[in-house]
Amino acid sequence: MEVYDVVIIGAGHNGLVCAAYLQKAGYNVLLLEKRSILGGASTTEELMPQAAPGFKFNPCAIDHLFIFLGSVIQELELYKYGLEYLFCDPVVFCPHPDGKYFLAHKSVEKTCAEIARYSQRDAQKYSEYVKYWHHFIGSVIPYFNAPPKSIVDIIGNYDLKKLQDLFSLLGGPNETLDLLRTMLTSPIDNINEYFDSEFLKAPLARLSAELSSPPSQKAMSFGAMMMVMRHHPGQARPRGGTGALTEALVNVVKSQGGVILTDQHVEKVLVDNGQAVGVRVAGGKEYRANQGVISNIDAKRLFLQLMDTSDVDHADPNLRERLDRRIVDNNESILKIDLALNEPLRFEHHEHKDEYLIGSILIADSVNHVEKAHSDCVQGKIPDDDPSMYLVMPTALDPSMAPTGKHTAWIEFFAPYNITDAAGTGLKGTGWTDELKNQVADQVIDKLAHYSPNLQHSIIARHVESPAELAERLGFYRGNYYHLDMTLEQMLCFRPLPELANYKTPIDNLYLTGAGTHPGGAISGLPGRNCARVFLQEKHPISQTLKDARDSIKSTVESVFGNS
Ligand SMILES: Cc1cc2nc3c(=O)[nH]c(=O)nc-3n(C[C@H](O)[C@H](O)[C@H](O)COP(=O)(O)OP(=O)(O)OC[C@H]3O[C@@H](n4cnc5c(N)ncnc54)[C@H](O)[C@@H]3O)c2cc1C
């Protein structure tokens, strides 16, 4: 049997980040990935080599924001290992049915000037909105960059600037209560408090809902971060696609001597005497882990699918039921469409400018349009009669993603995992069939063509993946693209459950990382970094605490907000 210090289940970007930190700390790490390609939801693939050779696609993540809230890039020296980020500016374009449009630049002032063309009041309010949420982001960065129950780590991450952000939000007792009140409101409540104009409210609602729930969902006002982060620290894409981030991480891990194996589907975590000691993969091969097994897949999949019930029950008799019933899943997943195009999109009804194509493009006609797009999913209905969507034309920023002069489109359409009216049919009984996913894709493309009429005749080939196929490809539980919903009751020290929230589990030497742990889904690498930190603190309590104290001083000095 091959023996390592640490075995990591899954080579998503968080598994790779965690491996890189542990390997750098002197541990001998093995990463086991079920697919033949590394990166999980952070890959770039030639999805249609026959129909569209030379076109490269990001089947999942494209726009990177959260990774700039931490220090993973600097600490792992990812730029030295091949990563290059291209920043978007403008950052968002949202055409409105009445001919107005929202064009957000990286600069808040320029964005306000765009808004002022239609509403002076909303332009002024926009700068207040950004300022408020900017302080909020500054105050939560220290929390994101620490294990959520490690008070010392969290406090150590606060520098002067972040304390100022925090105090400007808290102010006196009434301001503190008002902040709590804001946290309890929905994105729509918060957006209505600031703005009048639909052309502005709809894209803000659309971006807030990227955190996996309808914009009317209470206690989700912090979804405002999704727009505000686009101003600072900014929104970027790796040159060559999201897979370039994975490649850089793989380079770090391998350069430190780490071992990464593909086509290794972990089927069982081996437990001996209450302690994780290794894993078994499909085909029966076993790998021993002397110091720890770390899961890049979420707690539900880990404990309910990869472990003997007796091992789990022995460690915590309530855990399986709590994972099964306490964790909320709102049934929202993604139907993903990738297009190879002969020519760039043109937004003719909105005074087309090529700069519209650089950032995220939102089709969000009204707040109600966005609301329906998400609440239908919760009810198991496909909101395809009038689709709302998030799209990107990656080749506008990075022409290397397609043959010269050609383009690609990346379209994310929120759709239910289980379709209520088709229960029991289709892939895994979800209701999704090839015919249905293509019908839905037709509707989505038709809607987009209202805005960009040249789309229909410029499509060379298309690739459509249903929520059920996404779940099969990456193993996502019920197609959940963040492993677990990012609703407030499942964030911070509640993610995935309070008893599992600090990356440790009731089984000795078994750890959790990945999107299903704090601070959650998206490209950030923070769950991987925080988990490595907890692992090292457990193994070397004194030396690691001293190192962390030194690192936190260094990283706060260098952090984005500390420098600004
Ligand atoms: C369509 C889509 C679009 C998205 N767009 C964005 C975006 O623009 N910006 C953004 O920030 N985020 C986006 N996200 C979310 C983001 O991609 C994910 O939250 C993030 O990549 C998760 O990373 P991870 O490393 O935690 O997990 P994963 O990427 O899920 O990695 C887990 C790995 O484990 C492997 N695995 C699973 N089971 C086993 C097993 N039994 N044995 C071995 N290996 C196993 C999987 O194959 C996978 O490689 C998107 C997600 C999707 C699905």
The ligand as an SDF file (V2000), in Angstrom:
LIG
                    3D

 53 58  0  0  0  0  0  0  0  0999 V2000
  -21.3830   26.5470  -13.9440 C   0  0  0  0  0  0  0  0  0  0  0  0
  -20.6480   27.1870  -12.7970 C   0  0  0  0  0  0  0  0  0  0  0  0
  -20.2100   28.4940  -12.9110 C   0  0  0  0  0  0  0  0  0  0  0  0
  -19.5190   29.0970  -11.8690 C   0  0  0  0  0  0  0  0  0  0  0  0
  -19.0580   30.3680  -12.0390 N   0  0  0  0  0  0  0  0  0  0  0  0
  -18.2860   30.9250  -11.0880 C   0  0  0  0  0  0  0  0  0  0  0  0
  -17.6340   32.1610  -11.3340 C   0  0  0  0  0  0  0  0  0  0  0  0
  -17.7370   32.7620  -12.4030 O   0  0  0  0  0  0  0  0  0  0  0  0
  -16.8690   32.6810  -10.3350 N   0  0  0  0  0  0  0  0  0  0  0  0
  -16.6750   32.0280   -9.1560 C   0  0  0  0  0  0  0  0  0  0  0  0
  -15.9560   32.5490   -8.2930 O   0  0  0  0  0  0  0  0  0  0  0  0
  -17.2630   30.8320   -8.9170 N   0  0  0  0  0  0  0  0  0  0  0  0
  -18.0340   30.2630   -9.8580 C   0  0  0  0  0  0  0  0  0  0  0  0
  -18.5900   29.0270   -9.6450 N   0  0  0  0  0  0  0  0  0  0  0  0
  -18.3750   28.3510   -8.3460 C   0  0  0  0  0  0  0  0  0  0  0  0
  -16.9480   27.7980   -8.2230 C   0  0  0  0  0  0  0  0  0  0  0  0
  -16.5290   27.2810   -9.4540 O   0  0  0  0  0  0  0  0  0  0  0  0
  -16.8930   26.7020   -7.1760 C   0  0  0  0  0  0  0  0  0  0  0  0
  -17.5210   27.1310   -5.9840 O   0  0  0  0  0  0  0  0  0  0  0  0
  -15.4560   26.3330   -6.8410 C   0  0  0  0  0  0  0  0  0  0  0  0
  -14.7200   26.0910   -8.0210 O   0  0  0  0  0  0  0  0  0  0  0  0
  -15.4200   25.1040   -5.9500 C   0  0  0  0  0  0  0  0  0  0  0  0
  -14.0910   24.7060   -5.7720 O   0  0  0  0  0  0  0  0  0  0  0  0
  -13.7070   23.5130   -4.8020 P   0  0  0  0  0  0  0  0  0  0  0  0
  -12.2580   23.2550   -4.9920 O   0  0  0  0  0  0  0  0  0  0  0  0
  -14.1510   23.8100   -3.4370 O   0  0  0  0  0  0  0  0  0  0  0  0
  -14.5710   22.2840   -5.2790 O   0  0  0  0  0  0  0  0  0  0  0  0
  -14.6840   21.5280   -6.6840 P   0  0  0  0  0  0  0  0  0  0  0  0
  -14.2290   22.4100   -7.7770 O   0  0  0  0  0  0  0  0  0  0  0  0
  -16.0530   20.9740   -6.7390 O   0  0  0  0  0  0  0  0  0  0  0  0
  -13.6420   20.3600   -6.5660 O   0  0  0  0  0  0  0  0  0  0  0  0
  -13.9320   19.1130   -5.9670 C   0  0  0  0  0  0  0  0  0  0  0  0
  -13.1740   18.0540   -6.7490 C   0  0  0  0  0  0  0  0  0  0  0  0
  -13.4160   16.7850   -6.1570 O   0  0  0  0  0  0  0  0  0  0  0  0
  -13.5620   15.8330   -7.2000 C   0  0  0  0  0  0  0  0  0  0  0  0
  -14.3000   14.7090   -6.6330 N   0  0  0  0  0  0  0  0  0  0  0  0
  -15.6110   14.6490   -6.3070 C   0  0  0  0  0  0  0  0  0  0  0  0
  -15.8970   13.4430   -5.7680 N   0  0  0  0  0  0  0  0  0  0  0  0
  -14.7300   12.7460   -5.7400 C   0  0  0  0  0  0  0  0  0  0  0  0
  -14.3750   11.4430   -5.3050 C   0  0  0  0  0  0  0  0  0  0  0  0
  -15.2770   10.6340   -4.7430 N   0  0  0  0  0  0  0  0  0  0  0  0
  -13.0910   11.0390   -5.4700 N   0  0  0  0  0  0  0  0  0  0  0  0
  -12.1520   11.8610   -6.0090 C   0  0  0  0  0  0  0  0  0  0  0  0
  -12.4420   13.1070   -6.4450 N   0  0  0  0  0  0  0  0  0  0  0  0
  -13.7120   13.5460   -6.3040 C   0  0  0  0  0  0  0  0  0  0  0  0
  -14.3320   16.5950   -8.2640 C   0  0  0  0  0  0  0  0  0  0  0  0
  -14.2040   15.9810   -9.5300 O   0  0  0  0  0  0  0  0  0  0  0  0
  -13.6260   17.9480   -8.2020 C   0  0  0  0  0  0  0  0  0  0  0  0
  -12.4980   17.9930   -9.0310 O   0  0  0  0  0  0  0  0  0  0  0  0
  -19.2710   28.3860  -10.6740 C   0  0  0  0  0  0  0  0  0  0  0  0
  -19.7010   27.0650  -10.5590 C   0  0  0  0  0  0  0  0  0  0  0  0
  -20.3670   26.4630  -11.6030 C   0  0  0  0  0  0  0  0  0  0  0  0
  -20.8010   25.0430  -11.4730 C   0  0  0  0  0  0  0  0  0  0  0  0
  1  2  1  0
  2  3  1  0
  2 52  2  0
  3  4  2  0
  4  5  1  0
  4 50  1  0
  5  6  2  0
  6  7  1  0
  6 13  1  0
  7  8  2  0
  7  9  1  0
  9 10  1  0
 10 11  2  0
 10 12  1  0
 12 13  2  0
 13 14  1  0
 14 15  1  0
 14 50  1  0
 15 16  1  0
 16 17  1  0
 16 18  1  0
 18 19  1  0
 18 20  1  0
 20 21  1  0
 20 22  1  0
 22 23  1  0
 23 24  1  0
 24 25  2  0
 24 26  1  0
 24 27  1  0
 27 28  1  0
 28 29  2  0
 28 30  1  0
 28 31  1  0
 31 32  1  0
 32 33  1  0
 33 34  1  0
 33 48  1  0
 34 35  1  0
 35 36  1  0
 35 46  1  0
 36 37  1  0
 36 45  1  0
 37 38  2  0
 38 39  1  0
 39 40  1  0
 39 45  2  0
 40 41  1  0
 40 42  2  0
 42 43  1  0
 43 44  2  0
 44 45  1  0
 46 47  1  0
 46 48  1  0
 48 49  1  0
 50 51  2  0
 51 52  1  0
 52 53  1  0
M  END
$$$$
